[in-house]
Amino acid sequence: MSGIQGKVIAVTGASSGIGEATATHLAEKGARLVLGARREDRLNAVVDGITAKGGTAVGVFVDVSRREDLQRLTDTALDQYGRLDVLVSNAGTMAVSPFDDLRQDDWDAMVSTHVTGLLNGIGAALPVFRRQRFGHFVNVGSTAAYVVKTPQAVYAATKTAVKVLTEGLRQESGPDLRVTLVSPGLTDTEGVGKGASPEAAAAMAQQRDEIAMPPSAVASAIGYAIEQPEGVDVSEIVVRPTVQA
Ligand SMILES: NC(=O)c1ccc[n+]([C@@H]2O[C@H](COP(=O)([O-])OP(=O)(O)OC[C@H]3O[C@@H](n4cnc5c(N)ncnc54)[C@H](OP(=O)(O)O)[C@@H]3O)[C@@H](O)[C@H]2O)c1
């Protein structure tokens, strides 16, 4: 199946920002969506917004650090729609800080969300994709994996892991599956600097307000990768504001 119309697409981190914009964009193009996140009120609002416009979406409580939650996400796709065409692994946290602050809970959250979370998605979706003999992983990285800026080392390291895992998965995926890395630059979302140390949060918020691109730019990039004909793998997209160094 090529295009987006009718595809069953699961998106993690769909309660705000890039995930929400991606869900909305894909719904407008006729995808059937299974949306995951932890803030159920926000997630339900996204689902309601899509269904109010005639789209098809269901929300599932998902903490990507827990294997069983990713299993529930993929099971819901199979139960509701009988297939899973795409898993967009987008959940993320940008709680950056200098090492000297020793915000080890934040380091753990970045590792468990970006690295363990991505692996949990692969663990849940890969057997489904193999059985179906089709499926598409779309993993959201970051330009932080290309240009390391302080105090973002832990964030950059985990996004580098996303990049490396995606390339390894692509090489092992074989002729039936597709694997895409989408690496955004600074994007105008509430997540920029959320939970970061005060100085880092203020600097990131200021930069966001000055130069960030809208989340719809990332949503379009994800849609572009998904809508390619079967057998065409868009392996990597880096999308950033023109003014971003
Ligand atoms: N904005 C940027 O400048 C930028 C640039 C490059 C890359 N990115 C990446 O883009 C992705 C989306 O970020 P965003 O900018 O759209 O920020 P956002 O609005 O804060 O979105 C992050 C999403 O991830 C979810 N999430 C966080 N931890 C989770 C967990 N453990 N389990 C499930 N869901 C979780 C959040 O939902 P809940 O809190 O409801 O669970 C939320 O829906 C992230 O991977 C981020 O690293 C962003």
The ligand as a MOL file (V3000), in Angstrom:
LIG
                    3D

  0  0  0     0  0            999 V3000
M  V30 BEGIN CTAB
M  V30 COUNTS 48 52 0 0 0
M  V30 BEGIN ATOM
M  V30 1 N 11.0380 20.8200 19.5350 0
M  V30 2 C 12.2770 20.7120 19.0670 0
M  V30 3 O 12.9950 21.7140 18.8740 0
M  V30 4 C 12.8330 19.3540 18.7240 0
M  V30 5 C 14.0030 19.3020 17.9520 0
M  V30 6 C 14.5330 18.0620 17.6340 0
M  V30 7 C 13.9050 16.9160 18.0460 0
M  V30 8 N 12.7700 16.9920 18.8080 0 CHG=1
M  V30 9 C 12.1710 15.7330 19.2320 0
M  V30 10 O 10.8310 15.6950 18.8080 0
M  V30 11 C 10.0930 14.8310 19.6720 0
M  V30 12 C 8.8130 15.5270 20.0980 0
M  V30 13 O 9.1410 16.6450 20.9120 0
M  V30 14 P 8.2920 18.0000 20.8930 0
M  V30 15 O 9.2170 19.0920 20.5410 0
M  V30 16 O 7.0710 17.8230 20.1060 0 CHG=-1
M  V30 17 O 7.9800 18.1980 22.4490 0
M  V30 18 P 6.6420 17.9400 23.2870 0
M  V30 19 O 5.5450 18.8070 22.8060 0
M  V30 20 O 7.0410 18.0410 24.7170 0
M  V30 21 O 6.2680 16.4550 22.9280 0
M  V30 22 C 6.8710 15.3600 23.5410 0
M  V30 23 C 5.8700 14.2270 23.5410 0
M  V30 24 O 6.5050 13.0700 24.0710 0
M  V30 25 C 5.6530 12.5240 25.0600 0
M  V30 26 N 6.4530 11.7820 26.0360 0
M  V30 27 C 7.4970 12.2100 26.7620 0
M  V30 28 N 7.9570 11.2150 27.5310 0
M  V30 29 C 7.1760 10.1410 27.2720 0
M  V30 30 C 7.1360 8.8130 27.7580 0
M  V30 31 N 8.0060 8.3560 28.6880 0
M  V30 32 N 6.1970 7.9670 27.2800 0
M  V30 33 C 5.3150 8.4010 26.3510 0
M  V30 34 N 5.2910 9.6400 25.8550 0
M  V30 35 C 6.2190 10.4980 26.3250 0
M  V30 36 C 4.8850 13.6940 25.6250 0
M  V30 37 O 3.6310 13.2880 26.1070 0
M  V30 38 P 3.2300 12.9750 27.6230 0
M  V30 39 O 3.9910 13.9200 28.5000 0
M  V30 40 O 1.7450 13.2180 27.5960 0
M  V30 41 O 3.5740 11.5380 27.8260 0
M  V30 42 C 4.6570 14.5310 24.3740 0
M  V30 43 O 3.5250 14.0610 23.6820 0
M  V30 44 C 11.0220 14.4670 20.8180 0
M  V30 45 O 11.5930 13.2000 20.5850 0
M  V30 46 C 12.0860 15.5460 20.7420 0
M  V30 47 O 13.3110 15.1210 21.2820 0
M  V30 48 C 12.2240 18.1820 19.1430 0
M  V30 END ATOM
M  V30 BEGIN BOND
M  V30 1 1 1 2
M  V30 2 2 2 3
M  V30 3 1 2 4
M  V30 4 1 4 5
M  V30 5 2 4 48
M  V30 6 2 5 6
M  V30 7 1 6 7
M  V30 8 2 7 8
M  V30 9 1 8 9
M  V30 10 1 8 48
M  V30 11 1 9 10
M  V30 12 1 9 46
M  V30 13 1 10 11
M  V30 14 1 11 12
M  V30 15 1 11 44
M  V30 16 1 12 13
M  V30 17 1 13 14
M  V30 18 2 14 15
M  V30 19 1 14 16
M  V30 20 1 14 17
M  V30 21 1 17 18
M  V30 22 2 18 19
M  V30 23 1 18 20
M  V30 24 1 18 21
M  V30 25 1 21 22
M  V30 26 1 22 23
M  V30 27 1 23 24
M  V30 28 1 23 42
M  V30 29 1 24 25
M  V30 30 1 25 26
M  V30 31 1 25 36
M  V30 32 1 26 27
M  V30 33 1 26 35
M  V30 34 2 27 28
M  V30 35 1 28 29
M  V30 36 1 29 30
M  V30 37 2 29 35
M  V30 38 1 30 31
M  V30 39 2 30 32
M  V30 40 1 32 33
M  V30 41 2 33 34
M  V30 42 1 34 35
M  V30 43 1 36 37
M  V30 44 1 36 42
M  V30 45 1 37 38
M  V30 46 2 38 39
M  V30 47 1 38 40
M  V30 48 1 38 41
M  V30 49 1 42 43
M  V30 50 1 44 45
M  V30 51 1 44 46
M  V30 52 1 46 47
M  V30 END BOND
M  V30 END CTAB
M  END
